[in-house]
Every structure is written in structure tokens, then in C-alpha cells.
């Protein structure tokens, strides 16, 4: 018996609806698959979670990260997993963003805060910030004054109207011209002053955050000579980053139970620093950054936080 026209139309509509839902579901799955592929291997979107790169990227900015890079150059801003998480008992999801200042095979040095790479003095970017001591003419720097000169990180350091703020060089020069200001002096550690909080944290290397190195940045297949002094530089590289058993017995070094006077490097390493130089926790504190922990390079800002 032939079905009434109304029934045929209803079934046709039902079939069309089911087919449309199936196509929509497939399209959604494909889009989801593409999204995860792109996020996993090509690009990612991250939110800045520190003030290490204060003038480049503010806390809360949303950035686009390109993940296809296999190597990075001087000046690149990279997003990476904290390399000291094991030694410092940090959670596995600590991520940071800082600027590459030395690549595998480079020799890095800081002299009076100035970067030297392979013996050459590098130009200093105008966005770099340092801490300055500010002496006033016995004047209170109120909120209006601080807003005018962008004095946002720092504050009073004595009862005599002395202050310390993080500034760029150009900001310090402008500030010094104000009638309320007596002097603006760059805060700098002295040479050969040992800071135990700086990598490698050994008095054999009298380095601090302003006077640092010379430090060679290891690359894959390098042969590192090991002795009772150099082992302080390479301890975390050998044991933590490259997962070897390391033991130091008096003046002898054992790697995987073998007496060792050298070590062949298995990875490439970088040295990174924050643009907010005197207030960043970077390679000067925790050492070499293994290439495999770098997630990608910052290539753009999607959304900036309002001041």
C-alpha cells in the first residue's frame, strides 16, 4: 500500500535532519581535531604570568606562540617549562617567558650589567629595565609623581625620602631632570662579589647578577672536561637534564658508576634573561635551559592588559 504524501514528506524531512546532524557532528569533530593538532604542534595561546618581561609583555597579556621552531636566535622571546623544577621541587606546570641571550656554543658574559657574547659587546635594547637608587631633595614622591614618571615597581627604601625603582635608561635620564630629584644612580653589584643565589651557586665562581661569567653554553656532542671546579657548572646538566647517575667522591667524579674526567653532551642548551633584568628569575639563577623544554617563540600579542 502506497504511503500518503504527508508521510513521505515527513520521512524525507526526518532523513534530512538526521543527515544534517551527522554532517554537523563530523564537522565539529574535524574542527576539534584540527584545533588540537594546531595547538599541539603549530601554535598555542598563552597568558603572561610574571613581570620578567615587563615592558615587552605585561602580566595578563595573551600571546601567540609558534611551536614549529627547532632553534632560536639571540633576542628571541621564548616560552618554556622551568628547567629547575626537579631540583627545586617545583610543580611540573611552571612555565616562563624570557629572552634568549646566548645560544648553543656561545660564550656569555655580563660586565656591569652589559651583555657580551663571544667577546663582543651587544647593543642594549631600550626596553630593558634595571633598578635605580633615587635620592630626592627631601621630598615625598606621591602617587601623581609616580604616575607621571611610570614609577610602578619599587618604593621607599629609607626614612630619608630615598627610593628604588625599576626604570629604563631613558626613563632614568628624564626623571633626573625633575626638581624634586637629587640623583638617580644605577644599582650595580661589584665585580668578584659572590652571590650564592646565582648559578652555579659555588664560591669557586665569584659571579653575581650584574657581573657574570664567562660561561660557555653547551651544545650537542660537546666534550665537557670535568674536575672538582667545573662539575659545579655541569652537575644539573648531567644529572637532572640528561638523567645520569652522578656521584662526587672527594676529588673523583662518577657518572653511571664510571670514573669520569669528561662528559659528552646529549642536548643543546640556551641562556635566557628577563627584560626586567634586576627583578627576573632567569638563567642567572638556575643555569642552562635545555632546548627540549622550550615550547615555542612569541610571535604576537592577541590581547594586551589595560594599564
C-alpha positions in Angstrom: 0.0 0.0 0.0 1.5 3.4 -1.0 2.2 5.8 1.8 0.3 9.1 1.9 2.3 12.1 0.5 2.4 13.7 4.0 4.2 10.6 5.4 6.7 10.7 2.6 7.4 14.3 3.2 7.8 13.8 7.0 10.2 10.9 6.5 12.2 12.9 3.9 12.5 15.8 6.4 13.5 13.4 9.2 16.2 11.8 7.0 17.4 15.3 6.0 17.6 16.4 9.7 19.5 13.2 10.7 21.9 13.7 7.7 22.4 17.3 8.7 23.1 16.4 12.3 25.6 13.8 11.2 27.4 16.3 8.9 27.4 18.8 11.7 28.9 16.3 14.2 31.5 15.2 11.7 32.4 18.9 11.0 32.7 19.6 14.7 34.9 16.5 15.3 37.2 17.5 12.3 37.4 21.1 13.6 38.2 19.8 17.1 40.9 17.5 15.7 42.4 20.3 13.6 42.4 22.6 16.7 44.3 20.1 18.8 46.8 19.4 16.1 47.4 23.1 15.6 47.6 23.7 19.4 49.8 20.7 19.9 52.3 21.2 17.0 51.9 24.6 15.4 50.6 27.4 17.6 49.5 27.9 21.1 47.9 30.8 23.0 49.3 31.6 26.5 48.8 34.2 29.2 51.8 36.0 30.6 52.1 35.1 34.3 55.1 37.1 35.5 56.7 40.6 35.3 60.0 39.3 33.9 59.3 40.9 30.5 57.5 43.9 31.9 57.8 46.4 29.1 57.6 43.8 26.3 54.7 41.8 27.7 52.7 42.7 30.8 51.3 40.3 33.3 48.0 39.0 31.9 48.8 39.7 28.2 47.6 37.0 25.9 50.2 35.9 23.3 50.5 33.7 20.3 53.3 31.1 20.5 54.8 29.5 17.4 55.9 25.9 18.2 57.5 24.9 14.9 60.9 26.4 15.7 63.8 23.9 16.1 66.4 26.6 17.0 66.3 30.1 18.4 68.4 33.2 17.9 69.8 36.0 20.1 66.9 38.2 21.1 64.0 35.7 20.5 61.4 35.7 23.3 60.7 32.0 24.2 58.1 30.2 26.3 59.4 27.3 28.2 59.0 24.9 31.1 61.0 25.8 34.1 64.3 23.8 33.9 64.9 23.8 37.7 61.6 22.2 38.6 63.1 18.9 39.7 66.0 20.4 41.8 63.7 23.0 43.4 60.8 20.6 43.9 58.6 22.8 41.8 55.3 21.5 40.2 55.6 20.2 36.7 53.4 23.0 35.3 55.7 26.0 35.9 56.1 27.9 32.6 58.1 31.1 31.9 58.8 33.6 29.1 62.2 35.2 28.7 64.6 36.4 26.0 67.4 34.4 24.5 70.8 36.0 25.2 73.1 33.1 24.3 72.7 30.0 22.0 74.4 26.6 22.0 78.1 27.1 21.5 78.2 30.7 22.6 80.2 32.2 25.4 78.2 34.6 27.6 79.4 37.3 30.0 77.9 40.2 31.9 80.1 43.1 32.8 78.4 45.9 34.7 75.0 44.5 33.5 76.1 44.7 29.9 75.9 41.5 27.8 79.0 40.3 26.0 78.6 37.4 23.5 81.7 35.6 22.3 83.7 38.6 23.4 81.6 41.2 21.6 79.5 43.9 23.4 75.9 43.5 22.4 73.6 46.6 21.8 71.2 47.1 24.7 67.6 47.3 23.9 65.8 50.5 25.0 63.1 48.4 26.7 65.4 46.8 29.3 64.8 47.8 32.9 67.2 48.0 35.8 66.9 49.0 39.4 67.9 52.6 40.2 68.6 54.3 43.6 66.7 57.6 43.7 67.7 60.4 46.1 65.2 63.2 46.5 65.6 66.7 47.8 63.8 65.6 51.0 60.6 65.3 49.0 57.8 62.7 49.1 57.1 61.1 45.8 53.3 60.9 45.8 51.1 58.8 43.5 50.7 61.6 41.0 54.5 61.9 40.7 54.9 58.2 40.3 52.2 58.0 37.7 53.9 60.8 35.7 57.2 59.0 35.6 55.8 55.5 35.5 57.3 54.5 38.8 55.4 51.4 39.4 57.9 48.7 40.6 59.7 49.6 43.7 59.2 52.1 46.6 60.8 53.9 49.5 64.0 52.3 51.0 64.7 54.7 53.9 63.0 57.3 56.1 65.1 60.0 54.4 62.9 60.0 51.3 65.2 57.7 49.3 63.7 55.3 46.8 64.4 52.4 44.5 62.5 51.8 41.2 62.8 49.7 38.1 63.4 52.0 35.1 64.7 52.0 31.5 67.8 54.1 30.9 65.8 56.8 29.1 63.3 56.9 31.9 66.1 57.5 34.5 67.5 60.4 32.4 64.1 62.1 32.2 63.5 61.6 36.0 66.8 63.1 36.9 65.8 66.4 35.4 62.9 66.9 37.8 63.5 69.5 40.5 62.4 67.1 43.3 65.2 64.6 42.4 68.7 65.0 43.7 70.3 62.0 42.0 69.4 58.8 40.1 72.0 56.0 40.3 72.1 52.6 38.6 72.3 49.8 41.2 75.2 47.6 40.3 76.9 44.7 42.1 80.7 44.9 42.3 83.0 42.5 40.3 84.3 39.4 42.1 81.4 39.5 44.6 80.0 36.1 45.1 76.2 35.7 45.2 75.2 32.2 46.3 71.8 32.6 44.7 73.4 32.8 41.2 74.1 29.7 39.2 76.2 27.6 39.8 76.0 28.7 43.5 79.6 27.9 44.2 82.3 30.2 45.7 84.6 28.9 43.1 82.7 31.1 40.7 82.6 34.6 42.1 79.6 35.8 40.0 76.6 37.9 40.7 73.6 39.1 38.7 75.5 42.1 37.3 79.0 40.6 36.9 78.5 37.1 35.5 80.7 34.6 33.5 82.4 33.9 31.2 80.1 31.0 30.8 80.2 28.6 27.8 76.8 27.4 26.7 77.0 23.6 25.8 75.8 22.2 22.5 75.1 18.6 21.5 78.2 16.4 21.1 80.4 18.9 23.1 83.0 17.2 25.3 83.0 18.8 28.7 86.1 18.5 30.8 85.3 17.6 34.4 87.1 18.4 37.6 86.3 19.5 41.1 85.7 23.1 39.9 83.8 22.6 36.6 81.5 20.0 38.0 79.6 22.8 39.7 78.7 24.2 36.3 77.6 20.8 34.8 76.1 19.0 37.8 72.5 19.7 36.9 73.1 19.3 33.2 74.5 15.8 33.7 72.1 14.6 36.5 68.9 16.5 36.1 68.6 17.4 32.4 70.3 14.3 30.9 69.3 11.8 33.5 72.6 10.3 34.5 73.6 8.9 37.9 76.2 11.4 39.2 78.3 10.9 42.3 81.2 13.0 43.6 83.6 11.2 46.0 86.3 13.6 47.2 88.0 14.7 44.1 86.6 11.9 41.9 83.5 12.2 39.7 81.5 9.1 38.8 78.9 9.1 36.0 76.7 6.0 35.9 79.3 4.3 38.3 82.2 5.0 35.9 85.1 7.3 36.9 84.8 10.2 34.5 87.0 13.1 33.6 84.8 14.3 30.7 81.2 14.2 29.6 79.7 14.2 26.1 76.6 16.5 25.9 73.4 14.9 24.6 71.3 18.1 24.1 71.5 21.8 23.0 71.3 24.5 25.7 70.4 28.2 25.8 70.9 31.0 28.3 67.9 33.3 28.8 67.2 36.5 30.7 64.2 38.7 31.5 63.9 42.2 30.2 63.1 43.4 33.7 66.8 42.5 34.4 67.1 43.1 38.1 63.8 41.6 39.1 63.7 38.5 36.8 64.3 34.9 37.9 66.2 33.6 34.9 69.3 31.6 33.8 71.5 33.7 36.1 69.6 31.9 38.9 69.0 28.4 37.6 71.5 27.9 34.7 71.2 26.3 31.3 67.9 26.0 29.5 67.6 22.6 27.7 66.3 23.0 24.1 63.7 20.3 24.7 62.0 22.4 27.4 61.4 25.3 25.0 57.7 25.2 23.8 57.9 27.9 21.3 58.7 31.5 20.3 56.4 34.5 21.0 55.2 35.9 17.6 52.4 38.3 18.5 50.1 39.7 21.1 46.4 38.7 20.9 45.2 40.8 23.7 47.1 43.3 25.9 46.1 44.0 29.5 45.0 47.6 30.2 47.4 49.6 32.3 
